Amino acid sequence: MSEPVTIGVVVGLVLGKPLGVLAAAAAVRATGLAALPDGVGWAHLAGVGLLAGIGFTVSLFIAGLAFPPGDLDDAARLGILIASVLAGAAGAALLIRLPDRAR
């Protein structure tokens, strides 16, 4: 019963965060309120969005508020740990492969 919680947390942090970052950036850019800096592309924003999935402290706080101590809380915490590792590794791998303005 606790596996859906773990999977939901992982999907939310690893896929939801980057999608939210990209959607917010696209919305702000579409309104003309901001533009991408020179040398920064959408892939760079996707990498930063993946790194946003490392929301370790706040995620643990929210899980503590959402679930009583027990199996569901433990499953959420496991999902947060898994997602933090996956999001960090994926974001770093993507950003390392992209050209950098400073190079």
KOLLOFI-709989 format. One record per atom (N, C-alpha, C, O): atom name; z, y, x. Coordinates in steps of 0.02 Angstrom, whole numbers. Each point is the difference from the previous one (the first is absolute). Example, Ala and Ser with C-alpha at 12.3 -4.5 7.8 and 13.67 -1.06 7.14 Angstrom:
KOLLOFI-709989
(node N (390 -284 660)) (node CA (0 59 -45)) (node C (0 60 45)) (node O (33 -1 52)) (node N (-69 54 -70)) (node CA (3 59 42)) (node C (37 55 -39)) (node O (8 55 25)) 
This chain:
KOLLOFI-709989
(node N (0 -60 41)) (node CA (0 60 -41)) (node C (0 63 43)) (node O (-22 53 -23)) (node N (46 -58 83)) (node CA (4 60 42)) (node C (-63 12 41)) (node O (-9 54 28)) (node N (-37 -104 -25)) (node CA (-61 10 38)) (node C (-43 57 -26)) (node O (-28 38 40)) (node N (21 -29 -107)) (node CA (-40 57 -24)) (node C (28 68 23)) (node O (-38 47 12)) (node N (103 -43 -5)) (node CA (30 63 24)) (node C (-21 12 72)) (node O (-20 56 18)) (node N (24 -107 24)) (node CA (-19 6 70)) (node C (-74 19 6)) (node O (-18 46 37)) (node N (-25 -80 -74)) (node CA (-72 13 2)) (node C (-14 71 -26)) (node O (-41 35 28)) (node N (74 -15 -82)) (node CA (-10 66 -28)) (node C (19 56 49)) (node O (-35 50 5)) (node N (90 -60 30)) (node CA (21 50 49)) (node C (-51 4 57)) (node O (-18 55 22)) (node N (-4 -112 2)) (node CA (-49 -1 55)) (node C (-65 34 -22)) (node O (-27 41 37)) (node N (2 -58 -95)) (node CA (-62 30 -25)) (node C (9 75 -10)) (node O (-44 39 17)) (node N (100 -19 -44)) (node CA (12 71 -11)) (node C (2 40 64)) (node O (-27 56 2)) (node N (59 -83 49)) (node CA (5 38 63)) (node C (-63 -5 43)) (node O (-19 49 32)) (node N (-12 -107 -30)) (node CA (-58 -10 44)) (node C (-65 25 -31)) (node O (-44 25 36)) (node N (37 -30 -101)) (node CA (-61 24 -33)) (node C (10 65 -39)) (node O (-42 45 2)) (node N (98 -40 -36)) (node CA (13 58 -42)) (node C (9 65 39)) (node O (-27 52 -19)) (node N (64 -55 73)) (node CA (11 60 41)) (node C (-65 28 27)) (node O (-14 60 -9)) (node N (-29 -101 43)) (node CA (-62 28 25)) (node C (-45 27 -56)) (node O (-32 52 8)) (node N (29 -87 -64)) (node CA (-41 24 -56)) (node C (26 67 -26)) (node O (-39 44 -17)) (node N (105 -36 14)) (node CA (29 62 -22)) (node C (-14 57 48)) (node O (-15 56 -21)) (node N (21 -69 86)) (node CA (-14 51 50)) (node C (-73 21 -4)) (node O (-16 60 1)) (node N (-30 -108 -5)) (node CA (-71 15 -4)) (node C (-17 37 -65)) (node O (-39 47 1)) (node N (68 -68 -56)) (node CA (-14 33 -64)) (node C (26 71 0)) (node O (-35 46 -24)) (node N (94 -35 50)) (node CA (27 68 3)) (node C (-42 45 45)) (node O (-14 57 -17)) (node N (-7 -84 75)) (node CA (-41 39 46)) (node C (-68 16 -33)) (node O (-25 56 7)) (node N (-4 -104 -41)) (node CA (-64 11 -33)) (node C (7 53 -56)) (node O (-44 42 -8)) (node N (98 -45 -28)) (node CA (11 49 -54)) (node C (9 70 28)) (node O (-29 48 -27)) (node N (67 -41 80)) (node CA (11 66 29)) (node C (-65 26 31)) (node O (-15 60 -6)) (node N (-22 -104 37)) (node CA (-64 21 30)) (node C (-50 20 -55)) (node O (-38 48 9)) (node N (38 -85 -64)) (node CA (-47 14 -55)) (node C (15 68 -33)) (node O (-46 33 -24)) (node N (108 -14 24)) (node CA (18 65 -30)) (node C (-14 58 47)) (node O (2 58 -20)) (node N (-16 -73 83)) (node CA (-13 52 49)) (node C (62 29 31)) (node O (-4 49 37)) (node N (62 -78 -52)) (node CA (63 26 28)) (node C (9 -18 73)) (node O (38 33 36)) (node N (-72 -85 -13)) (node CA (6 -21 70)) (node C (-63 -36 21)) (node O (-41 -21 -41)) (node N (33 16 106)) (node CA (-57 -36 29)) (node C (26 -45 55)) (node O (54 12 28)) (node N (-93 -63 -12)) (node CA (20 -42 56)) (node C (-11 38 65)) (node O (-51 33 9)) (node N (99 -38 37)) (node CA (-9 34 64)) (node C (-60 -30 38)) (node O (-21 -56 -12)) (node N (-5 95 58)) (node CA (-55 -24 43)) (node C (22 -63 37)) (node O (55 -3 27)) (node N (-97 -47 -26)) (node CA (14 -62 35)) (node C (42 -50 -39)) (node O (15 -54 24)) (node N (5 72 -85)) (node CA (40 -45 -42)) (node C (-43 -22 -59)) (node O (-28 41 -36)) (node N (23 -106 28)) (node CA (-40 -28 -55)) (node C (44 -37 -49)) (node O (61 -5 7)) (node N (-94 -22 -57)) (node CA (36 -37 -52)) (node C (33 -63 28)) (node O (52 -21 -24)) (node N (-82 -9 75)) (node CA (30 -59 31)) (node C (66 18 34)) (node O (47 -40 0)) (node N (-43 100 29)) (node CA (63 22 29)) (node C (54 7 -54)) (node O (57 -21 10)) (node N (-77 50 -67)) (node CA (48 6 -55)) (node C (21 -68 -27)) (node O (57 -9 -19)) (node N (-103 -38 18)) (node CA (17 -68 -22)) (node C (52 -31 48)) (node O (46 -33 -22)) (node N (-55 45 87)) (node CA (49 -25 49)) (node C (68 30 -9)) (node O (51 -34 4)) (node N (-50 100 -17)) (node CA (64 33 -12)) (node C (31 -25 -66)) (node O (60 -8 -5)) (node N (-103 -4 -44)) (node CA (25 -27 -63)) (node C (31 -69 9)) (node O (52 -15 -30)) (node N (-82 -26 72)) (node CA (30 -65 16)) (node C (67 9 33)) (node O (48 -35 -16)) (node N (-44 82 63)) (node CA (64 12 33)) (node C (53 26 -48)) (node O (60 -10 11)) (node N (-81 43 -65)) (node CA (47 23 -50)) (node C (33 -59 -35)) (node O (54 8 -30)) (node N (-84 -67 33)) (node CA (29 -60 -30)) (node C (62 -24 37)) (node O (32 -48 -21)) (node N (-15 81 76)) (node CA (61 -19 37)) (node C (60 37 -30)) (node O (49 11 35)) (node N (-51 6 -97)) (node CA (54 38 -32)) (node C (64 -40 -5)) (node O (25 -14 -55)) (node N (1 -5 111)) (node CA (56 -48 4)) (node C (64 26 -33)) (node O (26 -33 -45)) (node N (-1 90 66)) (node CA (65 24 -24)) (node C (-1 16 -74)) (node O (44 -22 -37)) (node N (-93 60 15)) (node CA (-4 19 -70)) (node C (-12 -62 -44)) (node O (28 -6 -54)) (node N (-70 -39 78)) (node CA (-14 -61 -38)) (node C (63 -42 -10)) (node O (12 -26 -54)) (node N (28 21 106)) (node CA (63 -37 -6)) (node C (47 34 -49)) (node O (34 -33 -39)) (node N (-32 99 41)) (node CA (42 39 -46)) (node C (-21 -12 -72)) (node O (41 -13 -44)) (node N (-107 18 31)) (node CA (-26 -10 -68)) (node C (13 -72 -24)) (node O (19 -10 -58)) (node N (-29 -39 103)) (node CA (13 -70 -19)) (node C (73 -9 -18)) (node O (16 -37 -47)) (node N (28 70 83)) (node CA (72 -4 -15)) (node C (17 30 -67)) (node O (45 -24 -34)) (node N (-82 76 14)) (node CA (11 30 -66)) (node C (-31 -41 -55)) (node O (26 -3 -56)) (node N (-83 -29 70)) (node CA (-38 -35 -52)) (node C (28 -69 -17)) (node O (-3 -21 -57)) (node N (31 -13 107)) (node CA (21 -69 -10)) (node C (74 -8 15)) (node O (26 29 48)) (node N (8 -69 -89)) (node CA (70 -15 16)) (node C (2 -46 61)) (node O (-49 -35 15)) (node N (105 34 20)) (node CA (5 -46 57)) (node C (-14 -72 -22)) (node O (23 -22 -52)) (node N (-63 -13 92)) (node CA (-17 -69 -17)) (node C (-71 -17 22)) (node O (-27 30 46)) (node N (-1 -78 -81)) (node CA (-66 -26 19)) (node C (-55 51 -3)) (node O (-42 3 45)) (node N (40 39 -98)) (node CA (-54 49 -6)) (node C (5 53 53)) (node O (-50 22 28)) (node N (110 0 -13)) (node CA (11 50 53)) (node C (-21 -29 67)) (node O (-32 33 41)) (node N (51 -95 -28)) (node CA (-20 -34 62)) (node C (-76 -7 6)) (node O (-28 9 53)) (node N (-4 -26 -109)) (node CA (-73 -7 -1)) (node C (-34 67 14)) (node O (-49 3 37)) (node N (76 50 -66)) (node CA (-29 67 12)) (node C (9 19 73)) (node O (-47 27 31)) (node N (104 -40 -3)) (node CA (12 16 71)) (node C (-46 -40 46)) (node O (-25 26 50)) (node N (14 -89 -67)) (node CA (-47 -41 39)) (node C (-71 29 -4)) (node O (-35 5 50)) (node N (15 16 -110)) (node CA (-65 31 -9)) (node C (-7 64 40)) (node O (-53 14 28)) (node N (107 25 -25)) (node CA (-1 62 39)) (node C (-9 -15 74)) (node O (-38 34 34)) (node N (73 -84 -10)) (node CA (-7 -18 71)) (node C (-71 -25 16)) (node O (-30 21 50)) (node N (4 -64 -92)) (node CA (-68 -26 10)) (node C (-51 56 -3)) (node O (-43 6 43)) (node N (49 37 -94)) (node CA (-47 55 -9)) (node C (3 49 58)) (node O (-51 25 22)) (node N (111 -11 3)) (node CA (6 47 56)) (node C (-36 -26 62)) (node O (-33 38 35)) (node N (40 -102 -22)) (node CA (-34 -30 58)) (node C (-75 0 -10)) (node O (-38 20 44)) (node N (15 -41 -104)) (node CA (-72 -2 -14)) (node C (-30 69 1)) (node O (-53 11 31)) (node N (85 37 -64)) (node CA (-27 67 -3)) (node C (-2 33 69)) (node O (-49 33 18)) (node N (101 -42 20)) (node CA (2 28 67)) (node C (-53 -29 46)) (node O (-34 36 36)) (node N (27 -102 -39)) (node CA (-50 -33 42)) (node C (-71 19 -21)) (node O (-42 14 42)) (node N (29 -13 -108)) (node CA (-67 17 -24)) (node C (-17 73 15)) (node O (-55 16 21)) (node N (103 29 -32)) (node CA (-12 71 14)) (node C (-12 12 73)) (node O (-46 37 18)) (node N (87 -67 25)) (node CA (-9 8 72)) (node C (-67 -28 23)) (node O (-35 31 40)) (node N (18 -90 -65)) (node CA (-64 -32 20)) (node C (-59 43 -21)) (node O (-47 8 39)) (node N (49 21 -99)) (node CA (-54 42 -23)) (node C (-5 64 42)) (node O (-54 19 21)) (node N (110 14 -11)) (node CA (-1 63 36)) (node C (-19 -8 74)) (node O (-31 44 29)) (node N (51 -100 0)) (node CA (-17 -12 71)) (node C (-76 -8 8)) (node O (-28 20 51)) (node N (-4 -48 -101)) (node CA (-73 -12 4)) (node C (-42 62 -14)) (node O (-59 2 15)) (node N (90 49 -44)) (node CA (-38 61 -19)) (node C (-2 49 58)) (node O (46 2 41)) (node N (-100 37 -37)) (node CA (-3 52 51)) (node C (55 52 -12)) (node O (17 16 -57)) (node N (9 11 112)) (node CA (54 47 -3)) (node C (-26 69 21)) (node O (-41 4 46)) (node N (64 48 -78)) (node CA (-21 67 18)) (node C (19 18 72)) (node O (-36 35 34)) (node N (94 -60 -12)) (node CA (26 20 66)) (node C (-37 -36 57)) (node O (6 22 57)) (node N (-42 -75 -71)) (node CA (-32 -38 54)) (node C (-66 30 20)) (node O (-33 -25 45)) 
